[in-house]
């Protein structure tokens, strides 16, 4: 015979099981990044995962009455691994792929996002095709791209009357030669001239840059622009900054984590950046929180962009009332915002570039530092309206 207490226990157990079975499925964000404790990991990597989780925590940990889970996959900085990782994440229920650093990786993941009709956001890719010929309805390009950085930098430097004679050093890749091809017409349009263009091997060495330095130094250029992918760009920048040139050195890609690693090898370099941890009180306050759980290490622009993009996506999910991609895209397209990362931010509907103000930074020498990681002096703000020139190649599919 079953007692009343046993009946109540069985009933409670059954109800508990029903409630558990009815628990809503989590919303999943998968960060795909290099987690290998190398320079790409330092640029975003595990810090980008942490920044994404900070955003989820600040949002409240749930949306649409569903918990938000963040996991990560290691792409090993290999574009060939990216498609399988993206499919693995989507198959596991990912609603959003985040970070997606490196142009080859971003390009491959954009294809999978389009194939699956699921969203992905890149915060550390420079490839302009992502919002031009290879644009996708399901892919957003956050932070910066090569045209925005080169245009902002060239326009700023050419506004200084002492910067009329330029030399370029470009690696023999699409990125290197593409960057030089973007910047050179701007120099000419402002009344300047490119007195020497040098192409170095894609797998270049210190000797390659020393030879390039020999080619240009006798011409006494006012500006030397380096177009390297910055995975190995430290070598070329250091050769130039330590050569005693009177010229201003600029580069297409300037990363705080690279300056932290090389230090005075970047001293004096001037270039556009998408964000800086000590840019303003809001950036500083968020960076203090990040540093507090990272042994004092300051966040990079990509890590800040991961935080910002995650919050913007979660707000769009809340507005849409669903994680269904087309509905979230409808909420994001044309959305204007200001946060700790982006000022005058907008999800540009025409090509899915996320535009915002850029900043011209000059790298201090170690002797000029007033606090750890405080490498940048911000010289100028480039308004969003002019910082991100739109291409004409994107035919956004509906």
Order of alpha helices (4+ residues) and beta strands (2+ residues): alpha-beta-alpha-alpha-beta-beta-alpha-beta-alpha-beta-beta-alpha-beta-alpha-beta-alpha-beta-alpha-beta-alpha-beta-alpha-alpha-alpha-beta-beta-beta-beta-beta-alpha
